[in-house]
């Protein structure tokens, strides 16, 4: 499942950070995920719960801040919310849009003891 | 206690992709990552491309499949170096498997590498291999709304290919709708409407390959 691949990568990085900081138990993992990836929240949480069974992450809260798509027109400089994946400037009609938010895949922090 | 990490989820893949990109650049090799659903025509497109370019370009192929070397065998008759990667369940190639593949190709004898990714419109879009270009392939029987269902891939593609245009009369595929989805998502990307079966439209694809 697509979401499981992401969870595996998240847990690899968090395991490394836990070991470096001598954590015995992790209680929270905080993420920022952009909506461009179309990860399904329920599936991501399900994959997480499944993957952490029997590990120091078992029972931890997966705290996700979902980032909406916003873009900036490289033609006229207009900033706008991208709706329905339409990458066209509503001001000037240009196709040349820079994605400013919505493609984040950030592991912000972990909490534990 | 809170520990700040601030790392990208796919850092490990990205770091190796960056290494791959540098190696290819140092060797003067362009790499194109072909991504599509299973059965859209990636291998057929490569057959036509290899047949056209012959010895005009020094092409190598990295072939990704879950199992078998069927596709690699189809391409081997063109006397081009083909390296098969079997992911054995993995649904996409990643930069580490490309790194291994590059170590097993004679890079000094190549100027263009095509990666035929595992048939999948989802995961391959998120995993940078170190390529210069992602090319998305979709075929007529899959439906005209494919782009809007898989926006990440179609947004990132440097070129989009619609294959099997010869089947349009037998489906309810609407070209105007398809083109408008592409325009919304990635309006400045070249769109090649082709049929590998009949050869229609391939000359424009070959022209694009020549100039990358």
Interface residues (C-beta under 8 A of the other chain):
Chain A: X2 X5 X6 X9 X10 X12 X13 X14 X17 X21 X23 X31 X36 X37 X38 X84 X85 X86 X87 X88 X95 X96 X99 X105 X106 X107 X108 X109 X110 X111 X112 X113
Chain B: X1 X2 X3 X4 X5 X6 X7 X8 X9 X10 X11 X12 X13 X91 X92 X122 X123 X126 X148 X151 X152 X155 X183 X184 X185 X186 X187 X188
